[in-house]
Each structure stands twice: as structure tokens, then as C-alpha cells.
């Protein structure tokens, strides 16, 4: 996968460089190994992963993020995986082995990845037989907006077949390819983008070197001068890191979800929201930007899709009357997942009374996923009673945790008492988002999948708002 620094998305991408090591040749033909259920959307709690295979497979293993999780003899296996409630991206790879212990075939899936990279994984036989048939299978993953046009299969550099729809599998006459050394696959997207994979015939050990291209949202909180790359410094876990590029807001579209609490507890807070939402959208949106208005109580409901029409966004606000409980944490996690499906810059603006009632997820889970997603989260807590209680220390801890989510993701937060404060808050947010940049750098190869602290400073005199860390 090739990275174009002029077309940077806000999502942290993974660049996998396959290092193929040729060893002694094997004897078995590849057959399909298949993970039969591949869930979409957010996965948490217990996940069952069913795997089936055909001859010559005699044993199956399941790997999660390249670490063996479980295995079983035979051609069927269902693994019970405790994914937990701290949501993160997991790559599952099912591998089938023949009687000699050679890899016969494999399949994979990725869960909790709202915007997977466009990639293809080729399964091929251990060798090309002198006669009979050989089966080549391609497993393609892609972002939601990417349409796969075709998949071309090659033996060496000789084009053997094309598949135009899933499952991408072809059966070839082995006699046409004597002495074949490797198989190759090229997946074509309608946009012109390509994804490639190569498998050498013979037993092979596959190793992966992960190089993380990290993209960090960065806003100018105060200061009118534009940021300059040469003025910025970056510390990654205390170590200086080279900044590859700085992408200004003008270079990327912005997608914002305005998430509004429609629970019964917000009934007295809602009348001013409509006018304020209109002002926010009008101040924020450029022709390439989009806003979606989403309501929530014990579930989420899209009042608009992504739109550039600030009048439509405002009109949607009072279509639903407040009722029910406040599943704040569940709804925020769901919207963070949705935003990551889209290219460009993102932001989640949450208007709520700050009180969660009945979510399956806990506040700690939201804190984790907000950090993991890398999307700036702007909580606006409109609750005059909470403001009064905080004077006596009541509700202070919950408010502080919401503030930390904002700081961790490079955003800010507001606790307001009066409806008249909301328009000024929205205007401030709109101005800040219009001065948002993307800072791009490479993390170290093999960087652990854990929170890494960062510090970004400028010599240009501006006050910056940036995340306090990232997950690679």
C-alpha cells in the first residue's frame, strides 16, 4: 500500500510490508479455508469465530493480531473469543495445515475497523502440480466507499484469469503453467486504486513488518497566523520524531456529527438548540464539508444524513420530542465508529446534560475508544443543575472525565448554564474546526498497540490544541 501525503485521511493507517521467505517446496494443494461469519459494525463482549475447511486440511489454527489464539484438529472449528468492552481493531487469521504441517490455505477478517485499508490477501497451493487443477482465492477488504471492479490472477507475470465478483476464486489448468514460481493477484477499485499480493510456491514463512503512518488532528486555539511545518516539534513518548507533512484544513473535507441528547432529562434544555445548530452549521460549512444531526436517548436516530445544507440541519432538530433514558456512552462510541468510515477530517460534537442512564458501555470504555479512534470529541454539557451541584463538589468527577476525553482527543469542552451561552460556544467550535490541520508522521516499526503520549509545540506563537497521545 502506497501513502500519498497529499491525500491524507484522519484515520491511523497500517502499512503492511509482506516479507516472503522461500524455503523447501511442499506437496499439498491449496483448498479453501473460510471464516463463515464476518461481523460488521462494533464488536464487543463474546465473539464466536466459525471456521470450515476441505481436504487436504487436517488442522486449523486461529491467529489474532498475528498471535496464535487457539487451534484444533480437523476441518471445522468455532473459537470463542472474549473481545471485551475496550474496543480496538482486531485482525483474525484462520490457517489450515495439511498432514505434513504445511500451510494449505488461509482466510482472514478484521473487526472494529470502520475504515479498513484497501488490501487483498492471496491463498495459493504449496506448488503447481504437473496436471490437474489449481485454485487461487483472493480475500479483499476495502473502505465502505471503495467499489471493487475486478480481481486479476497471475502465475508469474502471465495473466491467468479475472474474477469480477465475490467470492474472488478461480480454478486453473495446472498443465498451462509448468515450473510456476509464484502467483500474484491485483485487485482493482473503480477509483483506479490497486491492491496487490504475491505468494511463492513452496513452503514459505510469512513475516510482517508494521510501519504506522500516524495522522494527528491539530487545531489553532488562538493566533491568526497559519501554522508552518518548520515551526513545529513533535515528541513521541518523549523521543523527537520527524514530522512528514502538515495538511491544512483547506486540503481536506470535514465531516461533523452533531449528537444531541433527546432523553427526557433534556426536555427543558432543548428549545434553544435549533437556532444554535443553524448558526453552528452556517459558520462551519464550506462547500466540501458535511454535517449530520443525530439524536439519541436509549438508541441513536439519524435526523439527517451528511448534508451541506445548514437550513436542513436546523429544521431536523425539533422533529423528535425528548423521551426515554440517556445512553450517552453507547451513543458516543457508535458515532465515533461511524465517523471513521469517512475520508478527511472528523469531529464529534455532543450536546447533553452529561448524565448517562443505562448504557451497556461504561465511561472508561468511552474514554478508551475516544483515544483509540483519534477523533476530536467536543462535549457541551447544558445542565444548570449540574453547574450548581459542582459548586458543592457533586458531579465534579464525571465532568472532569468528560473534560479529559476532550483534551485527550485534541478538543475542548464546555459546561453551560443558560441557553443564551450555546450560540457563542458553537461559533467558537466552528472557528476552531476551520483552523484544523493534520500532522503526519511515521511511528516506529512494530510499535505496541497501546497509548503513546505525544507533545506538539510551535515556535510560531499560536496556542495549539492537539491530542495528548495516540494508538498506532
ZAKOLGU-670886 format. One line per field, with one value per residue (C-alpha): y, x, z; residue number from 1; chain. Coordinates in nm, 4 decimals, m for minus. Layout:
N
Y	[Y, ...]
X	[X, ...]
Z	[Z, ...]
resi	[NUM, ...]
chain	[A, ...]
END
This chain:
472
Y	[0.0000, 0.3394, 0.6521, 0.9821, 1.2656, 1.4958, 1.2777, 1.2034, 1.0651, 1.1201, 0.7654, 0.5986, 0.3629, 0.0478, m0.0251, m0.3998, m0.4960, m0.8706, m1.0267, m1.3645, m1.6139, m1.9099, m2.2445, m2.6073, m2.6904, m2.8788, m3.1229, m3.0371, m2.8383, m2.5356, m2.5628, m2.3023, m2.2232, m1.9956, m1.7893, m1.8325, m1.5380, m1.1957, m0.9350, m0.5712, m0.2800, m0.2610, m0.5950, m0.6353, m0.8973, m1.2595, m1.3268, m1.6726, m1.7299, m2.0344, m2.1774, m2.4529, m2.6186, m2.9001, m3.1517, m3.1666, m2.9629, m3.1735, m2.8988, m2.5379, m2.2507, m1.9075, m1.6081, m1.2695, m0.9786, m1.2334, m1.4163, m1.7714, m1.7775, m2.1368, m2.4408, m2.7729, m3.0906, m3.1500, m2.9279, m2.7350, m2.5147, m2.2494, m2.0273, m1.8349, m1.5024, m1.2602, m0.9329, m0.7363, m0.3865, m0.1891, m0.1659, m0.1980, m0.3216, m0.6993, m0.8995, m1.2662, m1.5104, m1.8733, m2.1078, m2.4658, m2.7193, m3.0453, m3.3741, m3.2683, m2.9485, m2.7204, m2.4309, m2.5409, m2.2295, m1.9379, m1.6735, m1.3535, m1.0829, m0.7571, m0.6422, m0.2985, m0.1328, 0.1184, 0.2156, m0.0813, m0.0223, m0.1427, m0.4694, m0.8181, m1.1466, m1.4342, m1.8045, m2.0408, m2.4038, m2.5124, m2.5928, m2.6173, m2.9847, m3.1297, m3.1975, m3.1342, m2.8009, m2.5325, m2.2996, m1.9369, m1.7387, m1.3649, m1.2123, m0.8392, m0.5779, m0.2132, 0.1045, 0.1387, 0.3855, 0.1695, m0.0447, m0.3428, m0.3573, m0.6734, m0.9047, m1.0318, m1.3531, m1.4229, m1.7165, m1.5445, m1.2500, m1.4418, m1.3297, m1.6418, m1.5256, m1.2414, m1.2511, m0.9698, m1.0500, m1.2149, m1.4780, m1.3995, m1.7524, m1.9133, m2.2713, m2.3049, m2.5832, m2.6657, m2.8004, m2.4484, m2.3230, m2.5716, m2.4602, m2.1739, m1.9940, m1.7583, m1.6449, m1.2830, m1.1043, m0.7459, m0.6041, m0.3011, m0.0363, 0.1759, 0.4808, 0.3415, 0.2343, m0.1076, m0.3601, m0.6405, m0.9614, m1.2268, m1.5894, m1.8040, m2.1720, m2.3966, m2.3879, m2.0302, m1.8346, m1.5054, m1.2244, m0.8782, m0.5552, m0.2971, 0.0639, 0.3047, 0.6196, 0.8316, 1.1246, 1.3598, 1.6332, 1.9676, 2.2894, 2.6506, 2.7636, 3.1176, 3.3042, 3.4194, 3.3126, 2.9846, 2.7014, 2.6246, 2.2809, 2.4203, 2.5810, 2.2547, 1.9968, 1.6551, 1.4287, 1.0696, 0.9046, 1.1655, 1.0990, 1.3517, 1.2393, 1.3773, 1.5370, 1.4225, 1.6762, 1.9211, 1.9206, 2.2392, 2.2350, 2.3679, 2.0496, 1.8091, 1.7798, 1.7942, 1.5592, 1.6546, 1.4694, 1.6891, 1.4363, 1.5724, 1.4254, 1.3658, 1.1947, 1.3051, 1.4796, 1.7255, 1.8390, 2.1797, 2.2290, 2.1783, 2.4929, 2.6906, 2.4030, 2.4519, 2.8110, 2.7362, 2.4345, 2.6515, 2.9119, 2.6416, 2.4796, 2.8145, 2.9237, 2.5855, 2.4530, 2.5082, 2.3523, 2.0343, 1.9933, 1.7935, 1.7825, 1.5170, 1.5680, 1.2562, 1.2269, 0.9758, 0.8562, 0.4796, 0.4450, 0.6653, 0.8034, 0.9957, 1.3145, 1.3975, 1.2251, 1.4117, 1.7411, 2.0763, 2.2434, 2.4254, 2.5019, 2.1294, 2.0567, 2.3127, 2.2033, 1.8454, 1.9360, 1.9533, 1.6605, 1.4387, 1.5173, 1.4262, 1.0969, 0.7965, 0.7333, 0.8784, 0.6148, 0.8709, 0.6380, 0.3839, 0.6580, 0.8409, 0.5187, 0.4354, 0.7787, 0.7663, 0.4411, 0.5924, 0.8977, 0.6868, 0.5341, 0.8617, 1.0219, 1.3589, 1.5331, 1.4466, 1.5864, 1.4723, 1.7477, 1.6126, 1.8229, 1.6535, 1.7090, 1.4987, 1.2226, 0.8650, 0.6318, 0.2672, 0.2386, m0.1050, 0.0609, 0.2407, 0.5763, 0.4025, 0.2281, 0.5607, 0.7198, 0.4321, 0.4378, 0.8154, 0.7885, 0.4903, 0.6491, 0.9660, 1.1799, 1.5133, 1.4968, 1.8246, 1.7684, 2.0553, 1.9916, 2.2018, 2.1473, 2.4353, 2.1975, 2.0192, 2.3540, 2.4418, 2.0988, 2.1234, 2.4251, 2.1799, 1.9058, 1.6963, 1.5627, 1.7021, 1.3662, 1.2831, 1.6327, 1.6008, 1.2709, 1.4305, 1.7132, 1.4594, 1.2955, 1.6345, 1.7019, 1.3523, 1.3892, 1.7433, 1.9108, 2.1225, 2.1050, 2.3397, 2.3322, 2.5954, 2.7042, 2.9312, 2.8738, 3.2063, 3.0686, 2.7987, 3.0112, 3.1566, 2.8083, 2.6737, 2.9728, 2.9141, 2.5472, 2.6306, 2.8745, 2.6213, 2.3385, 2.5606, 2.6034, 2.2321, 2.0634, 1.7073, 1.6359, 1.3244, 1.1156, 0.7582, 0.5661, 0.3063, m0.0337, m0.2835, m0.0136, m0.1718, m0.1381, 0.0850, 0.4511, 0.6591, 1.0093, 1.2927, 1.6582, 1.9086, 2.2603, 2.5553, 2.8462, 3.0488, 3.1938, 3.0155, 2.8203, 2.4659, 2.2123, 1.8611, 1.5096, 1.4034, 1.0725, 0.8107, 0.4416, 0.3171]
X	[0.0000, 0.1390, 0.0806, 0.0118, 0.0804, m0.1409, m0.4459, m0.4296, m0.7240, m0.7824, m0.7676, m0.4428, m0.3495, m0.1417, 0.1151, 0.1892, 0.5048, 0.4987, 0.8418, 0.8224, 1.0955, 1.1374, 1.2028, 1.1733, 0.8859, 0.5784, 0.3348, m0.0209, m0.2685, m0.4423, m0.8107, m1.0430, m1.0302, m1.3188, m1.4301, m1.8011, m1.9309, m1.7657, m1.9484, m1.9863, m2.0127, m1.8891, m1.7965, m1.7569, m1.8154, m1.8009, m1.7426, m1.7763, m1.5494, m1.6571, m1.4009, m1.4527, m1.2105, m1.1907, m0.9227, m0.6273, m0.6642, m0.6237, m0.5688, m0.6811, m0.5251, m0.6688, m0.4379, m0.5403, m0.3129, m0.0502, m0.0514, m0.1849, m0.5079, m0.6280, m0.6214, m0.7948, m0.7525, m0.9988, m1.1721, m1.4166, m1.3588, m1.5544, m1.3404, m1.4933, m1.3112, m1.3652, m1.3238, m1.4157, m1.5633, m1.2454, m1.2970, m0.9958, m0.9134, m0.8513, m0.7266, m0.8336, m0.6465, m0.7565, m0.4855, m0.5345, m0.2487, m0.2102, m0.0799, 0.2830, 0.2289, 0.2456, 0.0045, m0.2705, m0.4897, m0.6000, m0.8678, m0.8864, m1.1166, m1.0786, m1.3276, m1.3775, m1.2100, m1.4608, m1.2248, m1.0064, m0.7319, m0.7869, m0.5945, m0.6006, m0.4739, m0.3951, m0.4265, m0.2458, m0.1295, 0.2017, 0.3184, 0.1894, 0.1227, 0.2153, m0.1521, m0.4965, m0.6203, m0.5035, m0.7274, m0.6398, m0.8505, m0.8338, m0.9758, m1.0414, m1.1071, m1.1814, m1.3349, m1.7102, m1.6881, m1.4439, m1.6064, m1.4035, m1.4212, m1.2224, m0.9509, m0.6790, m0.4860, m0.1378, 0.1017, 0.4348, 0.3745, 0.1287, m0.2306, m0.4366, m0.7910, m1.0131, m1.2919, m1.5460, m1.7472, m1.7049, m1.6038, m1.2874, m1.1751, m1.0509, m0.9666, m0.6836, m0.5436, m0.2076, m0.0615, m0.0587, 0.1838, 0.4747, 0.7515, 0.5494, 0.7465, 0.4859, 0.1246, 0.0185, m0.3147, m0.4176, m0.7467, m0.8772, m1.1070, m1.3367, m1.1372, m0.8255, m0.6592, m0.4914, m0.4048, m0.1526, m0.0307, 0.2235, 0.2609, 0.5620, 0.5001, 0.6653, 0.6547, 0.7051, 0.7331, 0.5475, 0.6574, 0.5065, 0.6771, 0.4219, 0.5045, 0.2462, 0.1527, 0.0037, m0.2281, m0.2955, m0.5648, m0.4208, m0.6179, m0.5156, m0.6931, m0.5543, m0.3490, m0.4272, m0.1088, m0.1166, 0.0941, 0.4253, 0.5850, 0.9294, 0.7975, 0.6618, 0.8304, 0.6929, 0.7823, 0.6536, 0.6799, 0.9439, 1.1505, 1.1842, 1.0006, 1.0251, 0.7033, 0.6496, 0.3890, 0.1280, m0.2033, m0.4136, m0.7891, m0.8393, m0.6891, m0.9432, m1.3205, m1.4628, m1.7348, m1.9049, m2.1713, m2.3805, m2.5034, m2.7976, m2.9378, m3.3125, m3.3653, m3.6445, m3.3931, m3.3152, m3.6758, m3.6249, m3.2884, m3.3960, m3.5761, m3.2593, m3.0800, m3.2478, m3.1333, m2.7861, m2.7451, m2.8323, m2.5741, m2.3139, m2.3679, m2.3756, m2.0460, m1.8777, m1.9646, m1.7643, m1.8828, m1.6800, m1.7856, m2.0771, m2.2695, m2.5104, m2.7596, m2.8088, m3.0328, m3.0114, m3.1899, m3.1691, m3.0840, m2.9480, m3.1564, m3.0236, m3.2265, m3.0278, m2.7659, m2.4452, m2.5517, m2.4108, m2.7495, m2.7436, m3.1173, m3.1953, m2.9706, m3.1504, m3.5000, m3.4215, m3.3529, m3.7136, m3.8554, m3.8316, m3.9580, m3.7355, m3.8237, m3.6530, m3.3170, m2.9728, m2.7444, m2.4676, m2.1668, m2.3171, m2.4248, m2.0910, m1.9000, m2.1342, m2.0868, m1.7079, m1.7173, m1.9389, m1.7176, m1.4091, m1.5708, m1.5288, m1.2186, m1.0891, m1.1150, m1.3719, m1.5239, m1.7935, m1.9882, m2.2053, m2.4801, m2.6049, m2.6962, m2.3897, m2.5785, m2.5663, m2.8557, m2.8451, m2.5564, m2.4034, m2.0633, m1.9067, m1.7308, m1.3904, m1.4850, m1.5771, m1.2517, m1.0545, m1.2379, m1.2259, m0.8467, m0.8347, m1.0483, m0.8398, m1.1498, m1.1753, m1.4700, m1.6313, m1.8704, m2.1137, m2.2848, m2.6011, m2.7268, m2.7827, m2.8436, m2.5121, m2.3345, m2.4901, m2.4122, m2.0481, m2.0080, m2.0574, m1.8413, m2.1308, m2.0798, m1.7282, m1.5626, m1.7908, m1.7457, m1.3684, m1.3691, m1.5635, m1.3104, m1.0274, m1.1890, m1.1825, m0.8205, m0.7036, m0.8518, m0.7329, m1.0670, m1.2197, m1.5344, m1.7985, m2.0333, m2.3017, m2.5945, m2.8014, m2.9432, m2.8009, m2.4468, m2.4896, m2.4612, m2.1274, m1.9994, m2.0957, m1.9369, m1.6122, m1.6141, m1.6826, m1.3917, m1.1595, m1.2582, m1.1993, m0.8399, m0.7758, m0.4705, m0.3497, 0.0025, 0.1550, 0.4467, 0.5719, 0.5759, 0.8460, 0.8138, 0.6458, 0.5114, 0.2975, m0.0816, m0.1096, m0.1475, 0.1571, 0.1900, 0.2784, 0.3633, 0.3414, 0.4809, 0.5230, 0.7657, 0.5083, 0.3316, m0.0018, m0.1774, m0.2321, m0.4963, m0.3733, m0.4354, m0.2266, m0.1470, m0.2471, m0.2923, m0.0847]
Z	[0.0000, m0.1004, 0.1086, m0.0669, 0.1704, m0.0380, 0.0210, 0.3899, 0.5758, 0.9533, 1.0379, 1.1526, 0.8582, 0.8755, 0.6044, 0.5869, 0.4011, 0.3364, 0.3616, 0.1882, 0.2695, 0.0321, 0.1975, 0.0774, m0.1565, m0.0284, m0.1822, m0.0945, m0.2995, m0.1528, m0.0691, 0.0755, 0.4457, 0.5322, 0.8286, 0.7708, 0.9744, 0.9432, 1.1518, 1.0565, 1.2963, 1.6539, 1.8087, 2.1852, 2.4525, 2.3333, 1.9634, 1.8088, 1.5086, 1.2994, 1.0550, 0.7972, 0.5542, 0.2999, 0.2034, 0.2453, 0.5663, 0.8813, 1.1407, 1.1937, 1.3867, 1.4625, 1.4986, 1.6408, 1.5510, 1.4384, 1.7745, 1.7877, 1.9874, 1.9535, 1.7283, 1.6727, 1.4657, 1.1830, 0.9309, 1.1488, 1.4487, 1.6376, 1.8577, 2.1463, 2.1764, 2.4620, 2.2724, 2.5851, 2.6000, 2.5334, 2.1595, 1.9327, 1.5868, 1.5726, 1.2767, 1.2744, 1.0506, 1.0126, 0.8827, 0.7619, 0.7576, 0.5674, 0.7086, 0.6582, 0.8570, 0.5532, 0.5165, 0.2779, 0.2815, 0.4985, 0.5402, 0.7417, 0.8696, 1.0594, 1.3228, 1.4769, 1.1799, 1.0364, 0.7557, 0.6640, 0.4079, 0.0536, 0.0544, m0.0936, 0.0510, m0.1870, m0.1000, m0.3379, m0.3437, m0.1998, m0.5532, m0.9083, m0.9944, m1.3316, m1.4113, m1.2682, m1.1381, m0.9011, m0.7030, m0.6299, m0.3833, m0.3065, 0.0124, m0.0461, 0.2226, 0.1477, 0.2926, 0.2543, m0.0375, m0.2382, m0.5063, m0.6218, m1.0012, m1.0726, m0.9401, m1.1749, m1.1047, m1.2426, m1.2451, m1.2597, m1.4911, m1.7092, m1.6543, m1.5840, m1.5018, m1.3819, m1.1222, m1.1273, m0.8160, m0.4758, m0.3871, m0.5817, m0.6657, m0.9885, m1.0861, m1.3383, m1.5552, m1.3946, m1.7191, m1.8655, m1.6003, m1.5722, m1.3412, m1.1939, m0.9218, m0.7769, m0.8028, m0.7969, m0.7532, m0.8337, m0.7057, m0.8996, m0.7483, m0.9644, m0.8470, m1.0176, m0.6922, m0.6845, m0.4134, m0.4669, m0.3051, m0.4024, m0.2877, m0.3805, m0.4417, m0.1861, 0.1908, 0.2946, 0.6105, 0.6049, 0.8283, 0.8508, 0.9332, 1.0508, 0.9787, 1.1196, 0.9304, 1.2068, 1.1348, 1.4233, 1.4220, 1.5275, 1.5830, 1.6362, 1.9534, 1.9478, 1.6911, 1.3399, 1.1606, 0.9678, 1.1040, 0.9352, 0.9347, 1.0144, 1.3359, 1.4798, 1.7017, 1.7977, 2.0895, 2.0725, 2.4157, 2.4942, 2.1799, 1.8955, 1.5824, 1.2300, 1.1031, 0.7458, 0.6434, 0.7695, 0.5830, 0.6270, 0.6703, 0.3192, 0.1783, 0.3255, 0.3690, 0.7206, 0.8480, 1.1756, 1.3686, 1.5956, 1.8529, 2.0533, 2.3724, 2.3279, 2.6603, 2.8906, 3.1167, 2.8327, 2.7878, 2.9457, 2.7731, 2.4096, 2.2842, 2.2046, 2.0322, 1.6937, 1.6437, 1.7767, 1.5465, 1.2460, 1.3460, 1.4012, 1.0619, 0.8818, 1.0409, 0.9878, 0.6454, 0.3290, 0.0001, 0.0621, 0.4286, 0.5686, 0.8965, 1.0222, 1.3051, 1.5146, 1.8171, 2.0981, 2.4052, 2.4643, 2.0933, 1.8165, 1.5281, 1.2276, 1.1839, 0.8698, 0.6645, 0.5940, 0.4402, 0.3371, 0.3884, 0.7228, 0.6953, 0.6664, 0.9640, 1.1773, 1.0710, 1.1765, 1.5374, 1.6640, 1.4653, 1.7736, 2.1206, 2.4173, 2.5892, 2.7457, 2.9092, 2.8281, 2.6739, 2.6368, 2.6368, 2.3935, 2.1519, 2.1554, 2.0847, 1.7954, 1.6398, 1.6762, 1.4811, 1.2098, 1.1614, 1.0981, 0.7885, 0.6015, 0.4480, 0.5573, 0.8918, 1.1601, 1.4764, 1.7178, 1.8963, 2.1781, 2.3378, 2.6532, 3.0140, 3.0996, 3.2810, 3.1475, 3.2254, 3.1226, 2.8741, 2.8189, 2.7957, 3.0909, 3.0970, 3.0974, 2.7711, 2.6105, 2.7307, 2.5760, 2.2425, 2.2086, 2.2401, 2.0047, 1.7326, 1.7150, 1.6508, 1.8381, 2.0805, 2.1925, 2.4872, 2.5563, 2.8877, 2.9135, 3.2646, 3.5025, 3.7917, 3.7311, 3.7287, 4.0636, 4.2135, 4.1054, 4.3327, 4.6184, 4.4642, 4.3285, 3.9747, 3.9584, 3.8824, 3.5875, 3.4435, 3.4801, 3.2896, 3.0031, 3.0033, 2.9823, 2.6776, 2.5049, 2.5996, 2.5069, 2.1572, 2.0895, 2.1542, 2.4290, 2.6429, 2.7811, 3.0787, 3.0318, 3.2454, 3.0210, 2.6749, 2.5585, 2.6026, 2.3364, 2.0163, 2.1291, 2.2114, 1.8690, 1.6949, 1.8817, 1.7815, 1.4180, 1.4068, 1.5674, 1.3337, 1.0325, 1.1509, 1.1971, 1.0432, 1.0068, 1.1257, 0.9673, 1.0916, 1.0980, 1.4249, 1.4885, 1.3157, 1.5440, 1.7772, 2.0506, 2.0217, 2.3260, 2.4175, 2.3215, 2.4641, 2.2280, 2.2694, 1.9839, 2.0155, 1.7814, 1.7644, 1.5702, 1.8745, 1.8262, 2.1005, 1.9775, 2.0652, 1.9958, 2.1290, 2.4240, 2.2603, 2.0015, 1.9407, 1.6431]
resi	[1, 2, 3, 4, 5, 6, 7, 8, 9, 10, 11, 12, 13, 14, 15, 16, 17, 18, 19, 20, 21, 22, 23, 24, 25, 26, 27, 28, 29, 30, 31, 32, 33, 34, 35, 36, 37, 38, 39, 40, 41, 42, 43, 44, 45, 46, 47, 48, 49, 50, 51, 52, 53, 54, 55, 56, 57, 58, 59, 60, 61, 62, 63, 64, 65, 66, 67, 68, 69, 70, 71, 72, 73, 74, 75, 76, 77, 78, 79, 80, 81, 82, 83, 84, 85, 86, 87, 88, 89, 90, 91, 92, 93, 94, 95, 96, 97, 98, 99, 100, 101, 102, 103, 104, 105, 106, 107, 108, 109, 110, 111, 112, 113, 114, 115, 116, 117, 118, 119, 120, 121, 122, 123, 124, 125, 126, 127, 128, 129, 130, 131, 132, 133, 134, 135, 136, 137, 138, 139, 140, 141, 142, 143, 144, 145, 146, 147, 148, 149, 150, 151, 152, 153, 154, 155, 156, 157, 158, 159, 160, 161, 162, 163, 164, 165, 166, 167, 168, 169, 170, 171, 172, 173, 174, 175, 176, 177, 178, 179, 180, 181, 182, 183, 184, 185, 186, 187, 188, 189, 190, 191, 192, 193, 194, 195, 196, 197, 198, 199, 200, 201, 202, 203, 204, 205, 206, 207, 208, 209, 210, 211, 212, 213, 214, 215, 216, 217, 218, 219, 220, 221, 222, 223, 224, 225, 226, 227, 228, 229, 230, 231, 232, 233, 234, 235, 236, 237, 238, 239, 240, 241, 242, 243, 244, 245, 246, 247, 248, 249, 250, 251, 252, 253, 254, 255, 256, 257, 258, 259, 260, 261, 262, 263, 264, 265, 266, 267, 268, 269, 270, 271, 272, 273, 274, 275, 276, 277, 278, 279, 280, 281, 282, 283, 284, 285, 286, 287, 288, 289, 290, 291, 292, 293, 294, 295, 296, 297, 298, 299, 300, 301, 302, 303, 304, 305, 306, 307, 308, 309, 310, 311, 312, 313, 314, 315, 316, 317, 318, 319, 320, 321, 322, 323, 324, 325, 326, 327, 328, 329, 330, 331, 332, 333, 334, 335, 336, 337, 338, 339, 340, 341, 342, 343, 344, 345, 346, 347, 348, 349, 350, 351, 352, 353, 354, 355, 356, 357, 358, 359, 360, 361, 362, 363, 364, 365, 366, 367, 368, 369, 370, 371, 372, 373, 374, 375, 376, 377, 378, 379, 380, 381, 382, 383, 384, 385, 386, 387, 388, 389, 390, 391, 392, 393, 394, 395, 396, 397, 398, 399, 400, 401, 402, 403, 404, 405, 406, 407, 408, 409, 410, 411, 412, 413, 414, 415, 416, 417, 418, 419, 420, 421, 422, 423, 424, 425, 426, 427, 428, 429, 430, 431, 432, 433, 434, 435, 436, 437, 438, 439, 440, 441, 442, 443, 444, 445, 446, 447, 448, 449, 450, 451, 452, 453, 454, 455, 456, 457, 458, 459, 460, 461, 462, 463, 464, 465, 466, 467, 468, 469, 470, 471, 472]
chain	[A, A, A, A, A, A, A, A, A, A, A, A, A, A, A, A, A, A, A, A, A, A, A, A, A, A, A, A, A, A, A, A, A, A, A, A, A, A, A, A, A, A, A, A, A, A, A, A, A, A, A, A, A, A, A, A, A, A, A, A, A, A, A, A, A, A, A, A, A, A, A, A, A, A, A, A, A, A, A, A, A, A, A, A, A, A, A, A, A, A, A, A, A, A, A, A, A, A, A, A, A, A, A, A, A, A, A, A, A, A, A, A, A, A, A, A, A, A, A, A, A, A, A, A, A, A, A, A, A, A, A, A, A, A, A, A, A, A, A, A, A, A, A, A, A, A, A, A, A, A, A, A, A, A, A, A, A, A, A, A, A, A, A, A, A, A, A, A, A, A, A, A, A, A, A, A, A, A, A, A, A, A, A, A, A, A, A, A, A, A, A, A, A, A, A, A, A, A, A, A, A, A, A, A, A, A, A, A, A, A, A, A, A, A, A, A, A, A, A, A, A, A, A, A, A, A, A, A, A, A, A, A, A, A, A, A, A, A, A, A, A, A, A, A, A, A, A, A, A, A, A, A, A, A, A, A, A, A, A, A, A, A, A, A, A, A, A, A, A, A, A, A, A, A, A, A, A, A, A, A, A, A, A, A, A, A, A, A, A, A, A, A, A, A, A, A, A, A, A, A, A, A, A, A, A, A, A, A, A, A, A, A, A, A, A, A, A, A, A, A, A, A, A, A, A, A, A, A, A, A, A, A, A, A, A, A, A, A, A, A, A, A, A, A, A, A, A, A, A, A, A, A, A, A, A, A, A, A, A, A, A, A, A, A, A, A, A, A, A, A, A, A, A, A, A, A, A, A, A, A, A, A, A, A, A, A, A, A, A, A, A, A, A, A, A, A, A, A, A, A, A, A, A, A, A, A, A, A, A, A, A, A, A, A, A, A, A, A, A, A, A, A, A, A, A, A, A, A, A, A, A, A, A, A, A, A, A, A, A, A, A, A, A, A, A, A, A, A, A, A, A, A, A, A, A, A, A, A, A, A, A, A, A, A, A, A, A, A, A, A, A, A]
END
